[in-house]
Amino acid sequence: MITLKNINTGVIKQVPTGYSWTTFFFGFFPALFRGDLKWACIFLIGNISIGLLTLGIGALIFNIIFAGFYNKIYIKELMGKQFSFADEQSRLYLIQNGIISDSSPIATKDIVLKTEENIIDINNQDK
C-alpha cells in the first residue's frame, strides 16, 4: 500500500500495489468501487468479448493478466488526476516501479502550487 495525496484538494488515498487479487477474483468490480469507471468498462468489455470468443477460457486468462497490471494502471490514473506521493515510502515505490522518475517534476509540483497560491494571496492582500 502506498499513500497518495491530491495536491489541489488534500484528499489522501491508500492505494494498493502489486498484483490485484481482488481484480483477479471479482473482475471489474474493484475498478468500479474505486470510481475508476473507464477501466471498469474496458475490463468488462474485454472480458465479455474474449470470453464469448473462447467459451470463457480466454476470460480467465484475461483476468490473470489484467490483474497483474491493474494496480499500476490505477496509480498512473491517480497521478494524472493531480495526486502525488504523500510520504517518502510512497515516493520510493513510485520511483522503483518506474511510475515516476527520480527527477520528476511531480516531486516538486506540490511546492510550486503552494508557492503560486501564496503569491496569489500576497497579491490579494496588497489590493
N, C-alpha and C positions, 0 to 999 in steps of 0.2 A: 504494500500500500504506500502510495505517495500522497502528499498534500499539495493541492494546487489552490491558488487564490486569484480571484478576479481582481485585476489591478484597477478597475473602474468602480466596482460596487463593494469590494471587500468580501464577497461571498467565498467561503472556503469549502472545498470538496475533497473528501478522501477518495482517491481513485485507485482501483485495484490494478495490479501489474501482473505480468507473466501470462500463463495460459489461462484462458477464461473457461473454467469448468462450468460455470452457470450457463454460458452460451452453448457449450457442448451438450449439456443435459436439457436445457429449456429453449433452445433455438433463439428466435428473435425477441423473446420476452425480456431478457436483461437490457437490451438496447432500448426497447420500448419503455421500460420502467425508469431508465436513466434519462429519458426525454430525448434520446438520440433517434428521432423519427426517420431521418434519411437512411441511416444504416439498418434500422429495423426493417424498413421497406425493401432495401437492397437484399438483405438476408432472406426475407420471406419470399420475395420473387425468385431469387436464385435457388433457394431450397425447393420451392414448388416446381420450377422449370426443370431443374436437374433431376428431381425426384420422379417426375412424370416420365421423363425420357429413359430412366434407368430402373424403373419399378421400385424406387425407394433406396436402392443401394448407393446411388450417386449422392442422395441427400445426406446419408450417413457420412460419406467421405467429405462432402461439402462442410458438414458440421465440424468434423475433426480439424479440417484445415482452417476454416474461418475462426474457430475458437482460439487457434494459435496466434492469430493476428488482431483479434478484435480489441483487446485492452490497449494495445499500442495505437490503433486507429482512433479509439475514443480519446486518448490523451492528446493526440495531434489535433483532433477536432476542438477540444477544450482550449488548447494553446492558440488556435485560430480565433477563438472567441474571447480573447483578452485575458486568458488565465496564464499565470506564471507560477513558478515553484514558490512554495511558502516557507521552506526550510532548506538547510544545506544537504540533508539526506536526499530530498526530492531532486535537488539540482544535480547532485552526483548521479543519481539514477538516470535522469534525462540525458546527461552527457554520455554516460557509459552505454546507453542503448541507442545512441545516435539520433535522438529526438531533437536535441539542440546541440550546438557546438559550444566549446569552451569559451569562445569569443563572441557568442551570440548576443545581439543587441537586446534580446528578451531579458537577459540578466540585469540590464540597466534600465529597461523600459519603465519599471515602477518608479524609479528615482526621477526619470525625465518627466513623467506625467505629474508626479507630485511637485516638481520644480515649476512646471508650467502652471499648475493650479496656484502655487504661491505667487507667481508673477501676476496672474490674473487678480488674485486677492489684493496684492500690493497696488496694482493699478486702480482697482475699485476703491481702495481706501484713500487714494490721492484725490479722487474726484469729489 
